Amino acid sequence: MPHLNADKAQGLFDGTHGAAAALDWSGLTDVRFIANSVGILLLATLLGAVIGYHPATRRTIDGLHEADMPHVYVMYALIGAVIGVAVREFGTVVGLVVFGIGGLTRFRSAADSPRDTVRLIIVTLVGLTAGLGLLHFAMIITLFTFGLIYVFDTRPPYRIRVEGIAKDRAGRCTEVYRGILKGHGCSIIAEHHSLEKARIEFVFRLPRRSNRDRLDVELRSIAADLRGEVDWEVR
């Protein structure tokens, strides 16, 4: 019962101590709770995706950081849903603890990117949820997050900067590079031209069946009069 869980959580702060409870896996048979929790996580993911993948967002993408942000928005929506379930099951006291730990991880961790920070927060929430006794919910969060990471990270974003192209053939060079990327199965996220600097840039996602080395070989096979120096930026 939620109010009983809240009473146990309150005991964390009122100085009372009791014997450590044995692991309780009975929640794995609570079909109603599992279905409700999965539904909440799915809804949060969907709503986060609606905002993160807004059509207008593509116009502002200039690098790998911006290309990754829609995924980050979805993951933060998932974190919010996890905190919401924790509050509902254990009360606002534990909810504040969860939120505080997430904030501490966000601003004090040594993560190099928002993507890594989100994962740190989620694994912290998984551990805390398991520690509070919601073992089944901790497993649901883990499996759900595992699935999202597979979907998001099996097609990582890349950016290539092609410099030294002939200015009088810049349009043709752009078409050739764009054609190779699309022919390779890449999803082009953004494209930028700088005729003054004789440079073109593409931000794209590789297909799951391919890799960077194979694409690089194709790019190097372009005819010399249309080929430039390719500089890769990897997330």
Sequence and secondary structure as in RCSB ss.txt:
>XXXX:A:sequence
MPHLNADKAQGLFDGTHGAAAALDWSGLTDVRFIANSVGILLLATLLGAVIGYHPATRRTIDGLHEADMPHVYVM
YALIGAVIGVAVREFGTVVGLVVFGIGGLTRFRSAADSPRDTVRLIIVTLVGLTAGLGLLHFAMIITLFTFGLIY
VFDTRPPYRIRVEGIAKDRAGRCTEVYRGILKGHGCSIIAEHHSLEKARIEFVFRLPRRSNRDRLDVELRSIAAD
LRGEVDWEVR
>XXXX:A:secstr
 HHHHHHHHHTTTSS          GGGG HHHHHHHHHHHHHHHHHHHHHHT GGGGGG  SHHHHHHHHHHHH
HHHHHHHHHHHHHHH HHHHHHHHHHHHHHHHH   SSHHHHHHHHHHHHHHHHHHTT HHHHHHHHHHHHHHHH
HHHTS EEEEEEES  GGGHHHHHHHHHHHHHHTT EEEEEEEETTTTEEEEEEE  TT  HHHHHHHHHTS GG
G  EEEEEE 
